[in-house]
Amino acid sequence: NCTYDKDKSPGCPIFTLGQIVSMISPPQNFTELSIKGAVIVFNVQWNCNLDQYTENNCIPVYSVTREDAANSNYKGYNNRFSTYQYVSNGIQYRTLVKAYGIQYRTLVKAYGIQYRTL
């Protein structure tokens, strides 16, 4: 039961959506992103020396970037999809939905080094 805090619990991998958005540089408005949409990449970088492994020297480094262009006409995550229904007389109806939102992508990079003589 923890939530990520850079100083108090840097090894805790649980983030709120607001925390992730606040890590983006330049700062972003979560409400605006959720309405207009965005593509956010959450990067996790592990660099561990397994010869000197302790919990304190193998802590991931987190960074967040916005992948789409904030000033573009095609910003954010938006998707169109349709559903089809048939009524009793055989007529087919289609409902077209255009959905906006935040798309999160996670990228994990890990390096582990251990030296052994054979």
N, C-alpha and C positions, 0 to 999 in steps of 0.2 A: 504494500500500500504506500506508494510514493508518487510524486509528481516531479518532473525534471526541474531542477534549480541549478544554475551554473555554479553557485558557490556552495550550497548546502548538500545537494545530492546530484553531482555531475554524472554518476553512473546509472541513474534511473532513466529507463527508456520510455517513460510515459509522458506524453505531451498533450496539452489542450490545443485545439485549433487556433485559439487566440494567441497562444505562445508561439506557434509555428509562424503565423502571419507577422507577429511582432519581431521575429528574427530576420525578416526580409529587409534588405537595404537597397534603395531608400525606403523609409517607413510606408506601410500601406494601411488602408482603412478596411477592416474585416467586413463591415456591413456593405461597403461599396463593392468589394471583391465578390461577396456572395450573391449580390444582385446582378452585376455585370459579368461575372465570371473571371477566372484566372487559371493559369497552369503553374503550379508551384512544385519545385523540385526540392526534396528534402535529402540532403547529403549526410551520410554517416561515414566517418573515416576512422579506422582502427589502425594504429601503429603500435605493435607490441613486441618487446624483446622477451622471448620466452625463457631465456637464461636467467633473467632477473625478474621473473614475473611476480607481481603482487597486484592486488585489486587497484591500488592507487596509481601504478604506473602503466596500466593498460585501460585507460578510460577513453571512450570514443569522443571525437570532436564532431560537433554538429554544425551544419551551415544550411541556410535556406536561400534559394534564389527564385525569382519569378522568371519563367521561361518565355512567356508570351510578351509582346510589346504593349506596354500600358497605354500608349498614345495611338495605337493602330485601330482601324475600323473593324478588324477581325480579332480583337483581343479576347482572352479568356477561353473558357471551355463552353462550347455550345454544341448541341447535338439535336438533330431532328430524327424522330422516329414515329412510326405510325402503327396503329392497331386497327384491325379489321373486324367488323361484326356483320353477321347475317341476321336479318329479321325473318319472321315466319313466311313472308311472301317471296322469299328468295332474293331480295334486293340486298346488295352488299354496301355497307357504309364504312367509311374510313375516318379515323380521327388522327389528325396530324398534330404532334406535340413538338414544340421547340423548347428545349430545356437549357437553362443556364446554370452555372455553378462553378465551384472550385474543384479542379482536378489535382489531386496530389500524386506525385511520383516519388518513389523512394529509390535512392542510389546508395548502395553500400559498397565501400572499398575496405579491404582488410589486408594487412601485411603482418605476418608473423615471422620472426627470425629466431633461430636457435642454432647454436654452434656445437657440433659434435665431431670428435676425431674418430676415425674408423680404425 
